[in-house]
Amino acid sequence: MLTLSDDAIVSVNELACHVPGCPPKETVVLVMQGARRMQVSIHKALQDLTEADIALAFATMGRPD
């Protein structure tokens, strides 16, 4: 999915989603590796996420919907 070094920092947080029409929970995944930062928001509760959801979010990061 992502190739990360041993010093990479990964933060995963489940938040209440306040965007109209959004599911009640979203999961935000932040990866920091050196000067590079990547962040994705996935409109699912953490317990409902799959590896495929995370892979798709990072693969399509920065692309318009």
Z-matrix of the N, CA and C atoms (Angstrom, degrees):
N
C 1 1.454
C 2 1.533 1 109.04
N 3 1.331 2 117.40 1 -70.10
C 4 1.461 3 122.31 2 175.34
C 5 1.521 4 107.68 3 -124.32
N 6 1.311 5 116.32 4 140.50
C 7 1.456 6 120.01 5 174.78
C 8 1.516 7 107.05 6 -96.47
N 9 1.329 8 116.15 7 113.93
C 10 1.460 9 121.06 8 -175.56
C 11 1.516 10 110.27 9 -120.73
N 12 1.328 11 115.81 10 146.84
C 13 1.456 12 120.80 11 175.75
C 14 1.529 13 109.18 12 -83.21
N 15 1.325 14 115.78 13 169.22
C 16 1.464 15 120.61 14 -179.50
C 17 1.525 16 112.53 15 -63.73
N 18 1.334 17 117.73 16 -23.78
C 19 1.465 18 119.81 17 -178.71
C 20 1.533 19 112.98 18 -93.87
N 21 1.311 20 117.39 19 6.51
C 22 1.473 21 120.73 20 177.33
C 23 1.526 22 109.32 21 -67.76
N 24 1.316 23 115.36 22 146.01
C 25 1.463 24 122.11 23 177.42
C 26 1.519 25 107.59 24 -114.00
N 27 1.325 26 115.86 25 128.99
C 28 1.460 27 121.84 26 178.96
C 29 1.521 28 107.97 27 -121.42
N 30 1.322 29 116.17 28 127.44
C 31 1.462 30 122.42 29 178.27
C 32 1.522 31 108.28 30 -121.98
N 33 1.328 32 116.13 31 131.61
C 34 1.462 33 121.66 32 179.31
C 35 1.520 34 107.54 33 -126.15
N 36 1.338 35 116.43 34 124.27
C 37 1.460 36 121.28 35 -178.28
C 38 1.515 37 110.62 36 -133.31
N 39 1.318 38 115.73 37 137.97
C 40 1.457 39 121.60 38 173.83
C 41 1.524 40 107.32 39 -100.40
N 42 1.329 41 116.21 40 128.38
C 43 1.459 42 122.13 41 -175.92
C 44 1.515 43 110.46 42 -128.26
N 45 1.316 44 115.20 43 156.97
C 46 1.463 45 119.82 44 170.56
C 47 1.520 46 107.14 45 -73.45
N 48 1.318 47 116.97 46 133.02
C 49 1.461 48 121.20 47 179.94
C 50 1.525 49 108.91 48 -91.34
N 51 1.329 50 116.64 49 126.36
C 52 1.463 51 121.84 50 -177.42
C 53 1.526 52 113.19 51 -106.86
N 54 1.326 53 116.73 52 8.08
C 55 1.459 54 121.38 53 179.21
C 56 1.532 55 108.10 54 -81.64
N 57 1.341 56 118.07 55 129.28
C 58 1.469 57 119.45 56 179.50
C 59 1.533 58 111.76 57 -54.97
N 60 1.333 59 116.37 58 133.51
C 61 1.455 60 121.71 59 179.26
C 62 1.521 61 114.56 60 83.97
N 63 1.307 62 116.54 61 -4.61
C 64 1.463 63 122.03 62 -179.19
C 65 1.533 64 109.48 63 -82.06
N 66 1.341 65 118.47 64 147.02
C 67 1.466 66 119.52 65 173.25
C 68 1.534 67 109.60 66 -57.50
N 69 1.324 68 118.34 67 158.42
C 70 1.464 69 120.66 68 -174.07
C 71 1.527 70 114.92 69 -62.57
N 72 1.328 71 118.19 70 -24.19
C 73 1.469 72 121.02 71 -179.46
C 74 1.521 73 110.13 72 -125.46
N 75 1.334 74 115.03 73 147.14
C 76 1.458 75 120.85 74 171.74
C 77 1.517 76 107.82 75 -135.05
N 78 1.303 77 115.95 76 153.53
C 79 1.455 78 121.40 77 178.07
C 80 1.522 79 107.94 78 -114.60
N 81 1.337 80 115.43 79 130.31
C 82 1.459 81 121.85 80 179.33
C 83 1.525 82 107.66 81 -110.58
N 84 1.331 83 116.07 82 126.66
C 85 1.463 84 122.14 83 178.60
C 86 1.525 85 107.22 84 -114.36
N 87 1.328 86 116.31 85 122.95
C 88 1.460 87 123.09 86 179.66
C 89 1.522 88 107.93 87 -118.17
N 90 1.328 89 116.42 88 129.32
C 91 1.460 90 122.18 89 177.18
C 92 1.522 91 107.34 90 -121.53
N 93 1.338 92 116.09 91 125.64
C 94 1.464 93 121.79 92 177.35
C 95 1.522 94 107.52 93 -120.85
N 96 1.322 95 114.58 94 123.90
C 97 1.460 96 120.91 95 -179.83
C 98 1.515 97 107.43 96 -140.81
N 99 1.318 98 116.51 97 107.93
C 100 1.456 99 120.23 98 -174.60
C 101 1.520 100 109.26 99 61.12
N 102 1.326 101 117.44 100 -129.74
C 103 1.467 102 121.57 101 179.57
C 104 1.525 103 112.25 102 -86.73
N 105 1.313 104 117.13 103 -3.49
C 106 1.469 105 121.08 104 -176.42
C 107 1.526 106 111.01 105 -90.99
N 108 1.338 107 115.16 106 132.94
C 109 1.469 108 122.08 107 175.53
C 110 1.520 109 108.48 108 -126.04
N 111 1.307 110 115.80 109 132.19
C 112 1.464 111 121.26 110 176.70
C 113 1.520 112 107.18 111 -129.75
N 114 1.318 113 116.42 112 132.56
C 115 1.459 114 120.27 113 179.72
C 116 1.517 115 109.71 114 -137.91
N 117 1.323 116 115.54 115 135.49
C 118 1.461 117 121.10 116 175.29
C 119 1.520 118 108.89 117 -131.66
N 120 1.320 119 115.22 118 149.04
C 121 1.461 120 122.57 119 173.06
C 122 1.520 121 107.43 120 -115.15
N 123 1.313 122 115.40 121 130.85
C 124 1.458 123 121.31 122 -179.39
C 125 1.521 124 106.92 123 -120.51
N 126 1.303 125 117.13 124 123.99
C 127 1.462 126 121.71 125 -173.27
C 128 1.525 127 111.77 126 -82.30
N 129 1.331 128 113.62 127 63.07
C 130 1.462 129 123.19 128 176.11
C 131 1.521 130 107.48 129 -148.70
N 132 1.321 131 115.92 130 153.51
C 133 1.461 132 120.19 131 172.72
C 134 1.530 133 108.85 132 -68.06
N 135 1.309 134 116.98 133 150.68
C 136 1.458 135 122.40 134 -178.33
C 137 1.525 136 111.75 135 -53.93
N 138 1.314 137 117.37 136 -43.18
C 139 1.470 138 120.24 137 -177.63
C 140 1.525 139 113.04 138 -66.81
N 141 1.331 140 117.40 139 -17.35
C 142 1.464 141 121.39 140 -179.35
C 143 1.526 142 113.36 141 -96.06
N 144 1.340 143 117.59 142 -5.96
C 145 1.465 144 120.99 143 -177.54
C 146 1.519 145 111.82 144 -72.58
N 147 1.319 146 114.30 145 146.93
C 148 1.459 147 120.70 146 172.74
C 149 1.529 148 108.30 147 -117.92
N 150 1.301 149 115.96 148 165.50
C 151 1.460 150 120.41 149 175.73
C 152 1.523 151 109.99 150 -59.29
N 153 1.322 152 116.75 151 -36.91
C 154 1.467 153 121.20 152 179.20
C 155 1.529 154 111.39 153 -63.67
N 156 1.344 155 118.05 154 -37.79
C 157 1.470 156 121.22 155 177.26
C 158 1.523 157 110.86 156 -60.54
N 159 1.327 158 115.61 157 -44.45
C 160 1.466 159 120.53 158 -177.99
C 161 1.522 160 110.11 159 -68.80
N 162 1.325 161 117.37 160 -43.92
C 163 1.468 162 121.14 161 178.94
C 164 1.522 163 110.86 162 -60.08
N 165 1.324 164 117.26 163 -44.15
C 166 1.464 165 121.11 164 179.46
C 167 1.525 166 111.11 165 -64.04
N 168 1.319 167 117.13 166 -41.35
C 169 1.469 168 120.75 167 -179.49
C 170 1.525 169 111.14 168 -61.31
N 171 1.327 170 117.49 169 -44.21
C 172 1.464 171 119.71 170 179.48
C 173 1.529 172 111.48 171 -73.51
N 174 1.317 173 118.02 172 -33.68
C 175 1.470 174 121.25 173 179.44
C 176 1.521 175 111.56 174 -66.69
N 177 1.325 176 117.10 175 -32.51
C 178 1.469 177 120.96 176 -177.56
C 179 1.522 178 112.22 177 -103.12
N 180 1.322 179 117.39 178 8.28
C 181 1.465 180 122.45 179 -178.81
C 182 1.527 181 110.77 180 -54.88
N 183 1.312 182 115.82 181 129.37
C 184 1.453 183 121.11 182 177.28
C 185 1.512 184 114.96 183 85.44
N 186 1.315 185 117.54 184 -4.21
C 187 1.465 186 120.40 185 177.74
C 188 1.521 187 109.20 186 -90.57
N 189 1.320 188 117.98 187 142.55
C 190 1.469 189 119.61 188 177.10
C 191 1.525 190 110.78 189 -66.21
N 192 1.327 191 116.14 190 150.37
C 193 1.476 192 121.13 191 178.85
C 194 1.508 193 111.13 192 -67.21
